[in-house]
Amino acid sequence: MSEQNNNWERGVLEKLAMSAIQEQRRGRHWSIFFKTLTFAYLFIVLFLAMGWIGGKAETALGGKHTALVEMNGVIASNSAASADNIIPSLQDAFKDKKTQGVILRINSPGGSPVQAGYINDEIRRLRAKYPKIPLYAVVEDMCASGGYYVAAAADRIFVNKASMVGSIGVLMDGFGFTGTMEKLGVERRLLTAGENKGFMDPFSPMNPHHKELVKQMLDEIHQQFIAVVKQGRGKRLKETPDTFSGLFWTGQKSIELGLADEMGSVESVARDVIKAEEIVDFTTREGIADRLARRFGAGVASALPGFSMQANGVSLR
């Protein structure tokens, strides 16, 4: 009888112990689940706050509004200010039925003439397609060279008195290492098929014929830039010998020269000019995956033989 009691007590104790262990396991599982859920929530909030997740940074479309598109940084095919990012943003802004006007906020030192040209062409196309929706460029710190190439397509250009505006010119920069190689005793061995294939090679002496060809190309692109500015600004432009020399001016001086129209900010233009104080941001935001993919692609391309540039590209800067 005593042995049966002992077995019964042992069984009860084992059941209690197993129940406690199972309860602890369930508690740990729920704890892990809620911690993971909290971490995921904070992770998403952080990504949204930092703009790492792509998409539109729009507010709720309540009523009539001013559409905003931002163009920040160097204009290049692999940057946030690329035509692939800016053009869809502008298209979405114009298509929205509640858009009363579009503001292109610019803070750019310039960049690719090709990318700037794409954006300029699309702005003029959209203005023609939606004649009742004006597009105004609002300059913050800088609207130079390629940035101004884009701004010239706007109905009007608003600046701050201390903004930097202009730099209507074209450049191609690079380096020459021939003297350094001679001092180091390094011999350049460049083999090409085609007399101009080694065009602007930084490790070879400057070829006078190549130099002249580059100057002609730069002059041609410069004339394209000048034509775009004259087309966009029309009679407002007060041309001087320095206008297309590559110089830049303060926002206040740019108004005097006809390169800009008035002082203004995004808020003041939306409120006083467009008459739609609510601002909705249509800017396409690059996600972190897009950024990493672009950088990885650029890194791989630069590492492959035959994909290296012999000189830096042509820039509106």
C-alpha positions as a printed NumPy array, in Angstrom:
array([[  0.   ,   0.   ,   0.   ],
       [  2.874,   2.313,   0.873],
       [  4.554,   1.523,  -2.463],
       [  1.333,   2.369,  -4.364],
       [  1.137,   5.716,  -2.556],
       [  4.745,   6.457,  -3.458],
       [  4.089,   5.64 ,  -7.118],
       [  0.988,   7.812,  -7.09 ],
       [  2.845,  10.731,  -5.516],
       [  5.731,  10.329,  -7.964],
       [  3.295,  10.348, -10.91 ],
       [  1.611,  13.475,  -9.63 ],
       [  4.978,  15.196,  -9.161],
       [  6.106,  14.19 , -12.647],
       [  2.884,  15.523, -14.147],
       [  3.276,  18.798, -12.264],
       [  6.898,  19.104, -13.355],
       [  6.06 ,  18.395, -16.988],
       [  3.194,  20.88 , -16.842],
       [  5.519,  23.55 , -15.444],
       [  8.11 ,  22.847, -18.144],
       [  5.48 ,  23.041, -20.889],
       [  4.172,  26.282, -19.434],
       [  7.687,  27.741, -19.424],
       [  8.163,  26.684, -23.059],
       [  4.875,  28.279, -24.058],
       [  5.886,  31.441, -22.217],
       [  9.233,  31.537, -24.027],
       [  7.55 ,  30.976, -27.397],
       [  5.075,  33.798, -26.815],
       [  7.867,  36.039, -25.559],
       [  9.906,  35.365, -28.72 ],
       [  6.822,  35.946, -30.871],
       [  5.992,  39.318, -29.307],
       [  9.637,  40.438, -29.346],
       [  9.89 ,  39.535, -33.037],
       [  6.638,  41.362, -33.763],
       [  7.843,  44.455, -31.898],
       [ 11.197,  44.369, -33.689],
       [  9.505,  44.052, -37.092],
       [  7.214,  46.985, -36.296],
       [ 10.102,  49.205, -35.204],
       [ 12.093,  48.104, -38.254],
       [  9.277,  49.149, -40.628],
       [  8.799,  52.468, -38.834],
       [ 12.534,  53.168, -39.122],
       [ 12.56 ,  52.352, -42.835],
       [  9.588,  54.631, -43.468],
       [ 11.122,  57.443, -41.421],
       [ 14.454,  57.213, -43.251],
       [ 12.82 ,  56.931, -46.678],
       [ 14.464,  53.543, -47.331],
       [ 11.299,  51.945, -48.636],
       [ 10.506,  53.108, -52.147],
       [  7.276,  54.676, -53.262],
       [  5.47 ,  57.949, -52.935],
       [  5.698,  60.065, -49.826],
       [  2.148,  61.287, -50.207],
       [ -0.214,  62.619, -47.604],
       [ -3.912,  61.812, -47.709],
       [ -5.509,  63.381, -50.751],
       [ -8.268,  65.329, -49.076],
       [ -9.077,  68.062, -51.603],
       [ -7.473,  70.418, -54.068],
       [ -3.761,  70.597, -53.509],
       [ -0.355,  71.689, -54.76 ],
       [  1.738,  68.781, -56.025],
       [  5.385,  68.725, -54.977],
       [  8.275,  66.941, -56.7  ],
       [ 11.792,  67.228, -55.293],
       [ 15.009,  67.113, -57.335],
       [ 17.969,  66.941, -54.979],
       [ 21.645,  66.288, -55.638],
       [ 23.647,  65.516, -58.744],
       [ 21.562,  64.712, -61.834],
       [ 22.744,  61.3  , -63.03 ],
       [ 21.301,  58.019, -64.242],
       [ 22.175,  56.296, -60.946],
       [ 21.069,  59.049, -58.566],
       [ 17.849,  60.091, -56.862],
       [ 17.71 ,  63.001, -59.334],
       [ 17.685,  60.741, -62.395],
       [ 15.139,  61.089, -65.184],
       [ 13.808,  57.636, -64.232],
       [ 12.812,  59.015, -60.819],
       [ 11.81 ,  62.593, -61.637],
       [  9.72 ,  61.975, -64.77 ],
       [  7.269,  59.425, -63.237],
       [  6.88 ,  61.723, -60.233],
       [  5.96 ,  64.644, -62.485],
       [  3.574,  62.488, -64.511],
       [  1.754,  61.329, -61.371],
       [  1.544,  64.922, -60.113],
       [ -0.027,  66.201, -63.338],
       [ -2.409,  63.25 , -63.698],
       [ -3.964,  63.713, -60.276],
       [ -7.357,  65.373, -60.778],
       [ -7.028,  67.434, -57.592],
       [ -3.68 ,  68.981, -58.542],
       [ -3.985,  72.751, -58.988],
       [ -0.334,  73.339, -59.735],
       [  3.011,  71.547, -59.579],
       [  6.124,  72.726, -57.751],
       [  9.501,  71.281, -58.698],
       [ 11.768,  71.992, -55.741],
       [ 15.381,  72.065, -56.974],
       [ 18.588,  71.813, -54.994],
       [ 21.175,  70.581, -57.492],
       [ 24.682,  71.506, -58.717],
       [ 23.926,  69.952, -62.112],
       [ 25.083,  66.744, -63.741],
       [ 24.34 ,  64.779, -66.889],
       [ 23.138,  66.846, -69.885],
       [ 21.289,  63.773, -71.136],
       [ 19.321,  63.251, -67.916],
       [ 18.625,  66.983, -67.575],
       [ 17.48 ,  67.049, -71.204],
       [ 15.06 ,  64.171, -70.654],
       [ 13.475,  65.966, -67.691],
       [ 13.311,  69.308, -69.518],
       [ 11.601,  67.684, -72.522],
       [  9.065,  65.917, -70.308],
       [  8.195,  69.087, -68.405],
       [  7.451,  70.893, -71.662],
       [  5.365,  67.93 , -72.872],
       [  3.339,  67.824, -69.652],
       [  2.757,  71.573, -69.674],
       [  1.378,  71.274, -73.209],
       [ -0.792,  68.282, -72.3  ],
       [ -2.167,  69.901, -69.117],
       [ -2.332,  73.624, -70.019],
       [ -4.456,  74.487, -66.98 ],
       [ -1.86 ,  73.132, -64.519],
       [  1.155,  75.427, -64.088],
       [  4.591,  74.133, -63.103],
       [  6.826,  76.351, -61.012],
       [ 10.46 ,  75.721, -60.125],
       [ 11.401,  76.676, -56.565],
       [ 15.138,  76.929, -55.975],
       [ 16.583,  76.268, -52.547],
       [ 20.373,  76.44 , -52.045],
       [ 21.505,  75.778, -55.606],
       [ 20.149,  75.543, -59.125],
       [ 23.291,  75.391, -61.225],
       [ 24.079,  74.124, -64.695],
       [ 22.042,  70.927, -65.256],
       [ 19.714,  71.995, -62.447],
       [ 19.038,  75.24 , -64.295],
       [ 18.68 ,  73.298, -67.565],
       [ 15.671,  71.614, -65.932],
       [ 14.336,  74.783, -64.276],
       [ 14.299,  76.646, -67.597],
       [ 11.305,  74.536, -68.672],
       [  9.12 ,  75.833, -65.82 ],
       [  6.422,  78.505, -66.162],
       [  8.209,  80.596, -63.554],
       [ 11.284,  80.233, -61.37 ],
       [ 11.208,  81.264, -57.703],
       [ 14.389,  81.696, -55.663],
       [ 15.691,  82.733, -52.284],
       [ 17.802,  85.89 , -52.317],
       [ 20.877,  83.828, -51.349],
       [ 20.294,  80.9  , -53.744],
       [ 23.043,  80.103, -56.268],
       [ 21.661,  80.236, -59.829],
       [ 23.195,  79.888, -63.286],
       [ 26.491,  78.258, -64.321],
       [ 25.273,  77.834, -67.89 ],
       [ 28.217,  75.927, -69.292],
       [ 29.613,  72.467, -70.012],
       [ 32.757,  70.715, -68.835],
       [ 34.708,  67.513, -69.195],
       [ 37.385,  67.028, -66.566],
       [ 40.083,  64.451, -66.023],
       [ 43.747,  63.965, -65.145],
       [ 46.991,  63.38 , -67.   ],
       [ 49.597,  61.084, -65.449],
       [ 52.32 ,  61.076, -68.106],
       [ 54.806,  63.134, -66.052],
       [ 54.272,  60.981, -62.966],
       [ 54.776,  57.809, -64.999],
       [ 58.058,  59.096, -66.415],
       [ 59.351,  59.879, -62.917],
       [ 58.366,  56.416, -61.706],
       [ 59.806,  54.714, -64.757],
       [ 56.425,  53.25 , -65.751],
       [ 55.834,  52.465, -69.416],
       [ 52.325,  52.741, -70.841],
       [ 51.367,  49.886, -73.167],
       [ 48.097,  50.742, -74.885],
       [ 46.992,  48.648, -77.844],
       [ 43.943,  49.736, -79.854],
       [ 42.11 ,  48.928, -83.065],
       [ 40.925,  52.246, -84.471],
       [ 43.017,  55.43 , -84.47 ],
       [ 40.779,  57.218, -81.948],
       [ 40.011,  54.304, -79.61 ],
       [ 42.458,  55.617, -77.003],
       [ 40.57 ,  58.919, -76.962],
       [ 41.526,  61.069, -73.933],
       [ 43.52 ,  58.26 , -72.291],
       [ 44.875,  59.841, -69.059],
       [ 48.093,  57.799, -69.246],
       [ 49.02 ,  59.034, -72.73 ],
       [ 50.135,  62.525, -73.838],
       [ 47.334,  64.873, -74.877],
       [ 46.578,  64.474, -78.56 ],
       [ 45.951,  67.938, -80.143],
       [ 43.408,  66.429, -82.554],
       [ 41.501,  64.801, -79.704],
       [ 41.58 ,  68.049, -77.715],
       [ 40.023,  69.925, -80.629],
       [ 37.33 ,  67.25 , -81.041],
       [ 36.418,  67.537, -77.342],
       [ 36.181,  71.322, -77.568],
       [ 33.858,  71.011, -80.563],
       [ 31.667,  68.525, -78.717],
       [ 31.504,  70.735, -75.612],
       [ 30.654,  73.777, -77.74 ],
       [ 27.847,  71.84 , -79.413],
       [ 26.327,  70.787, -76.085],
       [ 26.786,  74.334, -74.781],
       [ 24.805,  75.705, -77.724],
       [ 22.05 ,  73.172, -76.968],
       [ 21.991,  74.418, -73.37 ],
       [ 21.827,  78.05 , -74.492],
       [ 18.955,  77.27 , -76.852],
       [ 17.   ,  75.574, -74.041],
       [ 17.474,  78.581, -71.74 ],
       [ 16.447,  81.073, -74.429],
       [ 13.402,  78.981, -75.294],
       [ 12.339,  78.687, -71.673],
       [ 13.004,  82.244, -70.533],
       [ 12.073,  84.079, -73.745],
       [ 11.904,  87.867, -73.462],
       [ 12.4  ,  87.724, -69.702],
       [ 16.086,  86.928, -70.217],
       [ 18.353,  89.992, -70.082],
       [ 21.345,  88.57 , -71.924],
       [ 24.825,  89.921, -71.128],
       [ 28.317,  88.748, -72.176],
       [ 28.475,  86.733, -68.924],
       [ 25.063,  85.069, -69.145],
       [ 26.301,  81.909, -70.853],
       [ 29.901,  82.049, -69.625],
       [ 29.499,  79.521, -66.812],
       [ 29.243,  82.152, -64.058],
       [ 26.557,  81.896, -61.4  ],
       [ 24.777,  84.507, -59.317],
       [ 22.723,  84.946, -56.17 ],
       [ 18.986,  84.502, -56.399],
       [ 18.485,  88.244, -56.049],
       [ 20.872,  88.994, -58.939],
       [ 19.378,  86.197, -61.058],
       [ 16.012,  87.993, -60.952],
       [ 17.659,  91.167, -62.259],
       [ 19.246,  89.152, -65.094],
       [ 15.961,  87.459, -66.009],
       [ 17.215,  84.012, -65.042],
       [ 14.554,  83.843, -62.331],
       [ 11.236,  85.587, -61.739],
       [ 10.504,  86.213, -58.067],
       [ 11.399,  85.412, -54.491],
       [  9.445,  82.53 , -53.045],
       [  9.416,  79.247, -51.176],
       [  7.38 ,  76.09 , -51.659],
       [  4.888,  77.22 , -49.028],
       [  4.497,  80.768, -50.33 ],
       [  4.087,  79.646, -53.951],
       [  1.484,  77.048, -52.962],
       [ -0.392,  79.544, -50.814],
       [ -0.12 ,  82.811, -52.767],
       [  0.438,  81.76 , -56.398],
       [ -1.263,  78.392, -56.895],
       [ -3.881,  79.164, -54.217],
       [ -3.83 ,  75.592, -52.899],
       [ -2.131,  75.599, -49.521],
       [ -2.261,  71.835, -48.988],
       [  0.943,  70.291, -50.373],
       [  1.095,  66.67 , -51.513],
       [  4.514,  65.132, -52.165],
       [  4.649,  63.007, -55.33 ],
       [  8.41 ,  62.453, -55.241],
       [  9.491,  58.891, -55.971],
       [ 11.61 ,  57.667, -53.059],
       [ 14.293,  55.095, -53.787],
       [ 14.162,  52.059, -51.515],
       [ 17.288,  50.659, -49.888],
       [ 17.15 ,  47.645, -52.213],
       [ 17.173,  49.969, -55.236],
       [ 20.139,  51.884, -53.881],
       [ 22.133,  48.745, -53.159],
       [ 21.303,  47.318, -56.582],
       [ 22.447,  50.496, -58.313],
       [ 25.703,  50.609, -56.356],
       [ 26.367,  46.923, -56.871],
       [ 25.678,  47.236, -60.598],
       [ 27.956,  50.246, -60.917],
       [ 30.694,  48.46 , -58.978],
       [ 30.509,  45.363, -61.14 ],
       [ 30.511,  47.403, -64.357],
       [ 33.553,  49.4  , -63.303],
       [ 35.416,  46.214, -62.395],
       [ 34.875,  44.551, -65.786],
       [ 37.57 ,  45.007, -68.469],
       [ 36.336,  47.091, -71.363],
       [ 33.799,  49.032, -69.276],
       [ 36.165,  51.645, -67.838],
       [ 35.863,  55.265, -68.943],
       [ 38.923,  56.866, -70.493],
       [ 37.882,  60.246, -69.135],
       [ 35.198,  61.598, -66.867],
       [ 31.874,  62.14 , -68.57 ],
       [ 30.522,  65.417, -69.9  ],
       [ 28.744,  67.364, -67.167],
       [ 26.545,  70.411, -66.873],
       [ 28.314,  71.541, -63.713]])
